[in-house]
Amino acid sequence: MAETRVAVNGAGGEMGGQVFAAAAERDDIEAVLGVAPEPEAAAAQVPVVEPEDLGGALDRHAPDALVDFSVPAAAAAAGPLEPALAALPEYDVELLETHHSRKREAPSGTAETILETVADHRELDRVPGREGTHDRTDEKVGVLVRRAGTIRGEHELLLADNDEVLTLTHRAEDRGVFAAGALDAAVWIAGRPPGSYAFTDVVAD
């Protein structure tokens, strides 16, 4: 089997390290390049360059794909989410996401992906948390963020009306699942013609 040559963006971060470790365990992947703002801090066994030097490095190392962090299972949730949103257009929508205390971005990138999927079906204004005294209106989507402990990542989308509640939940028990998903996507896209693809394309194939 021919190896897919990959470059890893964010090589100096925790997830970059996970991607390199996962690549080393696979016969169909060869990590050939890393990208990080501080290359000397990246614990990688391949050349690591700063983002501004990426163009020349891509020419020299010729990766088939540039891997950025991806959340496979959560991205795949767009599959069941799409028909649910289409079938339940009048239901209230709320999103709760929880991560470890050191995660800085809020909402998470995965939460943003889920909210983009919601926006494809409903024109809703985001409400970041709730406070005060007021009625909930139909044109809102609540976005609640929690940061605590060492929680890897949890995302819960709630669709509710007066009679029933549908909940779609993704929970990551190990960061390795993220790295594996990113590498699966790299192998998949390396054999595709130039174009714009979503992770749902990978899952659906």
N, C-alpha and C positions, 0 to 999 in steps of 0.2 A: 504494500500500500504506500503510495506517495505521501510524504509528509507535507502538511500545510505549514508554511513558514509564517510565524506571527510576530508582530511587534506589540508591545504592551504599554499603553499609556497609563500614567500613574504608577510607574514602576517603583517609586519610593514609598508608596502607601501600603497599608495592611492588605488591601484587596489585590494590589499589584503583586505582592508576595504570594498570595494565594493562587493567583493565575500562573505565576512561574512554577510553583510547586505542583499544581495540577498538570501543567504541560509536561513536566519532567516524568510524570507517571503514565503518559500516553505514547503510543507508538505512531499515532497519526498526526502529531503536532511537534514542531520544533520552534522554540522561542529563539529569535535571532537578534532582537533589539528591544531596548527599553527607553521610555521617555519620562523624564521627571524634572521638575524645576531645580532640584539639587541632586545631580547625578551621583555625587560622591556618597550620598546618604542611602542610596539604593543597594540593598543586599541582593544583587542579581549576578548570575554567572555569564551574562552577555553584555555587550557594549550598551551603555546608557547615555543618552544625549539630552540636552535641554530642548524645550519645545521649539525655540527659534532655529535650532540646527536640524530639525526633523527632515526637512526637504532633502538635504544632501545625504543624510543617513539612510533614508528610504532608497535612494539611488544605489548606495553602496551595499546595503544588506538585502535588498529586494524581497521584503516580506510579501506574502500573498494577502494578508489582512492585518489591519491595525485594530487591536482589541482595546476597547474601553470597557469600564465596568458595566455589567449587565445583570439584571435580576430576572432570571429565566422563568421561574414559576409564577412570579407576580406579573410579568409581562404576558405570560400565557393565560392569565386570568381574564385578559381582554376577550378571550374566546367565549367563555360562558357569560361574561358580562354584557357583551354586545346584544345577544338575544333577550337577556333579562331586561335591559334598558328599553329595548324596542317594544317588548310585550307589556311593560308596566310603566307607561309614560306619565301616569298621574301619581306615582308613588313618591314619597319624600325620600331624599338621598342624603346620607351622612357618611363621612369617612373618618375613621380613627386609625392613626398610625403610631406605633411605639418602637423606639430604638434605645440603644445603650446611651449612657449619660455623656459620652464623649462625642456623639454625633452632632455636628454643628449645623448642617442645613435643615431647615424646617419650612414647609413639609419636605419629606424625602423625595428623591428622584423617582422612586417607584410610585409614591403618592401622586406626584405630578403626572406620571403616565396614566394612572387610573383616572385622574380628574380630566385629562385630555380626552379619554375615551368617553367619559360622561358628557363632556362638552360637545362631542360629535352628535349626541342624541338630544340633549336638553340645554336650553339657554338659562343657566343658573348662575347667580352671583355667589361668590365664596364668602362664607362667614368664618373667619379664623378664631375658633373658640366661641364661647357664648358668655355674656354677662348682662346684668341689668334685668329689667322686667319688660317683656314684650312678647307679642304673638309670633309664632313661626309662620312665615309666608312661603307659598309654594315655589317661588322663584329663587330660593336659596339652597345652597348645599353647605352643610356644616363641615368644617375641616378641623379635627381635633388632633393635637400633637402631644405625645408624652416622651420624656427622656429620663431613663432611670436604669441603674445597675448595668448589667452586661447583656441585656436583651439583644439578640441578633437582629431581629426585625419582625414586626407583625403589622399587617394591614387588614383592616376589616371594613368592607363597604356594606352599608345597611340600606335596604329598600323597604319602605313600610307604608301601609295605609291603615285604615281603621280596623281591618279584619285580619291582616296577616303581616308577617315580617320575613323577608328573605335576607340572609346574611352570607356574603362571600368573604372567606378569610384565607389569607396566606400567612404562614408562619415559617420563618427560617430557623432551623435548629443548628445549622453549621454554615459558616461562610463558604465552605467548599462548594456548596450547591450553586452559589453565584459564579464562582470561577469556572465550574464545569459548564454552566450554561453559556458563558461568554466564549469559551473555546468551541463548544458545539456550534455556536453561531459563526465563528471564524471559519470552521471547516465548511459549513454550509455555503457561506457567501463567497468563499474563494473560488467556487466552481460556477458562479453565476455571472451573467453579463453585467456591465456597468448599469447602475440604476439606483433607485431609492427603495430600501426594504425595511420592514418592521420585524420585530421579533416574532410577531404572530405569523409571519410568513415562514419562519423557521419551524415553528411548532406545527403549522398546518401541513407542511411538506411530508 
